[in-house]
Amino acid sequence: MTARNTPTHRICRECDGAGEVMRNDSASGDPQTEYPVECGADGCVDGWVRCVPTDPITELSHARRWARFPGFHAARYGEIRARVISDVPLPADLSPETHAWPKAA
């Protein structure tokens, strides 16, 4: 049975969903010297690549569990929280006209 892409993740094209690629450092390409290496494709985790942006509030809820421990986890929670509660610039024209008919006549 083969795996298929999901609405949020797709199979990595580099490792074809295996999570690792085969490397061969020999000059002659001897197949006995091949060894597996973790896939280094951007965003590949166990052969899957997330193709939908992560919701910052969901990320914040996961980070909150570890925020009570000092060090990296607390700093990461602070960064995510600052990003979530920061102001977002809105476009200048909030209600663009979509139809030409109000201008007619």
FENGILIN-V747651 format. One record per residue. N is the residue number from 1. OMEGA is omega in radians with two decimals (* if undefined). NEAR is the number of other C-alpha atoms within 8 Angstrom. D_FIRST is the distance of its C-alpha to the first C-alpha in Angstrom with 1 decimal. Layout:
n	omega	near	d_first
N	OMEGA	NEAR	D_FIRST
N	OMEGA	NEAR	D_FIRST
This chain:
n	omega	near	d_first
1	-3.12	2	0.0
2	3.12	3	3.8
3	3.10	5	6.8
4	3.09	6	9.6
5	3.10	7	13.3
6	3.12	6	15.2
7	-3.10	5	18.9
8	-3.09	7	20.2
9	3.03	11	17.8
10	3.14	12	16.2
11	-3.14	12	14.2
12	-3.12	13	17.0
13	-3.12	6	18.0
14	-3.06	7	19.8
15	3.13	11	17.2
16	3.06	9	14.0
17	-3.11	10	12.8
18	-3.11	8	13.7
19	3.10	14	17.0
20	3.11	11	19.0
21	3.13	11	20.4
22	3.11	8	22.1
23	3.11	8	25.9
24	-3.09	10	28.5
25	-3.09	7	32.2
26	-3.11	7	33.8
27	-3.09	5	36.2
28	-3.13	4	35.1
29	-3.14	8	31.3
30	-3.10	9	31.0
31	3.13	6	27.3
32	-3.13	4	28.5
33	3.10	9	29.5
34	3.12	10	26.1
35	-3.13	7	25.2
36	3.10	8	22.6
37	3.12	8	24.0
38	-3.10	7	22.8
39	-3.10	11	21.9
40	3.13	5	25.1
41	-3.10	7	24.0
42	3.09	4	25.9
43	-3.10	7	24.2
44	3.07	13	21.1
45	-3.13	7	20.3
46	3.08	8	17.4
47	-3.12	14	15.7
48	3.10	13	16.5
49	3.13	11	19.6
50	-3.09	10	21.5
51	3.11	7	22.6
52	3.12	6	24.9
53	3.11	5	28.2
54	3.12	6	28.6
55	-3.10	6	31.2
56	3.14	9	34.1
57	3.06	7	35.1
58	3.10	8	31.8
59	3.11	10	32.1
60	3.14	12	35.7
61	3.09	8	34.7
62	-3.13	8	32.3
63	-3.10	12	35.1
64	-3.13	9	37.7
65	-3.08	7	36.4
66	-3.03	10	37.2
67	-3.10	12	40.4
68	3.10	8	42.8
69	-3.11	7	42.2
70	3.08	8	44.4
71	-3.03	6	43.4
72	-3.07	6	40.2
73	3.13	12	38.7
74	3.12	12	41.9
75	3.13	10	42.4
76	3.10	10	38.9
77	3.13	13	39.5
78	3.12	8	42.8
79	-3.12	8	41.3
80	-3.14	12	38.7
81	3.12	9	41.3
82	3.13	8	43.7
83	-3.10	8	41.2
84	-3.05	9	40.4
85	3.13	6	44.0
86	3.12	6	45.4
87	3.14	4	47.0
88	3.12	4	45.1
89	3.11	4	47.1
90	3.09	5	47.0
91	-3.08	5	47.6
92	-3.12	4	51.3
93	-3.07	5	51.0
94	-3.12	6	49.2
95	3.13	4	49.7
96	3.11	5	49.5
97	-3.09	5	50.8
98	-3.10	4	48.1
99	3.13	5	50.3
100	-3.04	7	53.3
101	3.09	5	55.1
102	-3.12	5	56.7
103	-3.07	5	58.7
104	3.05	5	60.0
105	*	2	63.6
